Amino acid sequence: MPGDPSLTSEPPLAYRPATELVAMIRARQLAARELTEHYLARIERLDAPLRSNVAVLAERALQEAAAADERTMAGGPTGPLHGVPVTIKDFNRFAGTPTTMGTRSLAGWVAEADDAVVARLRGAGAIVIGKTNVPEFGTIGHTDTALHGPCATPWDLTCNAGGSSGGAGAGLAAGRCGLAQGSDAGGSIRIPAAVNGLVGLKPARDRVSNAPLLGDLGFGLVTSGALTRTVADAALALDVLAGYEPGDPGQAPPPVRPFVPEVGGDVGRLRIGIDRQTLLTPGGLHASVEAALDATVEVLSGLGHDLEELTLPVPPTIGELMLTVWAADLAAQPVDPSTFEPVNVWLAQVGRTRRAAEAAAAPYRLQLLARAVVAGTSHLDAVVLPVLTGPSRRNGQYAGWDGEAVFADQTAWVGLTPRPNLTGQPSISLPLHHDDVVGPVGVQLVGRPWDEAGLLRLAAQVEAAASTVRIPRASTDRADGRYGRVSNRPVEVSRARARRAAGRPW
């Protein structure tokens, strides 16, 4: 119907993919300062109910955007993210700005240097406009702290944006930046991507450096990455972030070529496993998650791939082993535990009561499990499974809960999403399903060890076949900045129709 705002061939400027924004800036169709002002205005006017940003760096960002425009006009070389406003997760250091990690014990800490991933983004031409909200130390996938408050998803302001890259996911989904840096130790990129209707790529182990402060944290569980709007943006971000830094404990095999050209590349006929296990979730999968997984399996089958149901050797002890690793790590933090959130008070207590032998044995036993999982999937090109076992938790849901109960509920909710962190395999969450009640429901693909190239080719194929451009309803963009409950019925634009109308790839 003419005039129907849901029938648009292109998303508004704030929701354009980073690849498209870079092209517009280079072609002088859009100024970096204009784009930066646009996002900063949206943050100032609309972000209060979301709380996606915990620090806004307007003056510095505008200066850097103006310098980017000067480079554009001079016709000199520009980086792959030239002029694109991005946000940095508040776990990572950006020189001269606070880095709180969501804890009151670090509320006054100002970073003196950039982390390697921040330096790589800036070196690629990105404009840092803010730091994003996180749960304290990233120990759970629910962003709500005494320091910064809850972070809501723009799809439903009563629900949490997930975590631990919760502010990154909420801000990107709500059109507050062009790309959002995040990190993933047990699903922390993929979880908010799934909740907020985004693409979230967890790179393979050792692909992206944790330098200079962190090394093999959690024996390799943690990696940085990005939340993006498209698979092409994910490939672009990985090209920027990937690379070895002196002193890194490991180094991933270098790719044959950059990751961006993999998008749209030949996929071939693949053998893909379907993992429906709910080992850590007694209630099983929510109906919306089952529907999303079934729909994705149908798409994969329709694309000509061979699929098989899969049961991996994952013992029930995995939860207790992971708890030991997380608890010991938290207990070792050189900060005041009296300021911790209840879940971390409990975790730190657990860490202090674990014997040294238990703390030393847990990573060893998890590594043996990882070997068994990789061996059990060695005949497969990829595995498809849910990101989460059910809808995001409500904001304020854990008020009055003791820490042990919070951790148990979060463990059941994230299910087996931490498994690729154990094995080191790359994994990507895709926004392939949308439920009228729940909102976005992500599904993830896990690739072969160090094979982000193959994973990106498959993800792009599935995205082209099944994904739509979804934007939270216009009630989040009211001129007066007031929010009501956001409808989970999105503005939808099929990617195929958008490509035809725009005359360019997404």
Beta strands, then each sheet from edge to edge (+ up, - down):
strand 1: 53-56
strand 2: 85-89
strand 3: 127-132
strand 4: 144-145
strand 5: 149-150
strand 6: 152-153
strand 7: 156-160
strand 8: 179-184
strand 9: 199-202
strand 10: 223-228
strand 11: 271-275
strand 12: 306-310
strand 13: 382-386
strand 14: 427-435
strand 15: 439-447
strand 16: 468-471
strand 17: 491-494
sheet 1: 1+ 3- 2- 8- 10+ 9- 14+ 15- 13+ 11+ 12+
sheet 2: 4+ 5-
sheet 3: 6+ 7-
sheet 4: 16+ 17-
end
